Amino acid sequence: MKAILVREFGGPEVLKLEQVPIPKPARGEVLVRIHAAGVNPYDTYMRAGTYARKPPLPYTPGSDGAGVIEGIGEGVEKVKPGDRVYTAQTLSGAYAEYALAREEQVHALPAKINFQQGAGLWVPYGTAYHALHHAAGAHASETVLVHGASGGVGIAAVQIARAMGLTVLGTAGTTKGLEIAKREGAHQVFDHRKTGYQAEILQATGNRGVDIILEMLANVNLAYDTKLLGNRGRVIVIGNRGEVTIDPRELMGRRASIRAFTLWGITPTEEADIHAGLIAGLENGTLRPIVGKEVPLADAARAHKEILEPGASGKIVLVC
Ligand code: NAP
């Protein structure tokens, strides 16, 4: 089979397409014919060797794939060959024509969701679901600011929050991104490249402040976020690429808080909750993964460059 292999940490050019043997599922494992694999920003940090998790070399990147069960190991009961699934982590990496996964890492892909959309599920939708339901404890009567609503996690967050009944404010940095955030459910959108846009957000809440901020770039925004919160507001840090100084007094007066997580740290109960919620949302049509760009597996290096460039408009997926 064809698979992307990383033999040394480095720039996008270390992603090489190679011919490798198709793995065989052992007890409790499944083999998935991957049709599409999602590209997430963390894949690039891991490839560069700068991420908290450093896989042993060589490795095939990718936790998010979608495809069809090709084979199952002994004892597997949840799925059978021919089933359509999406992966939430794999054992051998999703940037490949076939991937091994443990039985519990694959989940039924609803019939109306195609493989490219399925490849954009686990990290983006799992993160957005966890942020709103578990980290923020969001209520329908609240207002959420999705700070970075044009990318994978942001679009998922807009759709989930809207389905939960919240008032949704979203930001993006391009006209296209603003249009997508609005189309996918944001009540109002703001351009995060425009000077003074934060004042517009505050005005949109009648100067009361927002209840929840889902933050995609904390090193740039966190200090100002604390000023945009209402009473008992909370910032949920999802994305961060550096250090930042904040004034804790902004939090004290509001009894506000900053919370943060990585998807790696969630509990099995939270994960079960996430998959149940996502599959229900996909089935009832409130969740609709948006694929912004399809890239051939061989061009994974290009996808890694483009995922870090400004101007997001949905997911970048590799077609395998
Ligand atoms: P993505 O698809 O590349 O989208 C990036 C988003 O950030 C876009 O909406 C982009 O908007 C926005 N952005 C750019 N500049 C911004 C600014 N100054 N203020 C606010 N937003 C800004 O990435 P993603 O998959 O959505 O992930 C977003 C971030 O969360 C990444 O840093 C990722 O590593 C992190 N993440 C963390 C977890 C976790 O477990 N904690 C899980 C998933 C993702 P424009 O392009 O329109 O400017």
Residues whose N, C-alpha, C, O or C-beta is under 5 A from the ligand:
A	BS01	NAP	P41 Y42 V123 T127 H147 G148 A149 S150 G151 G152 V153 G154 A172 G173 T174 G177 H192 M216 L217 V220 V237 I238 G239 N240 F261 T262 L263 I307 E309 P310 G311 A312 G314
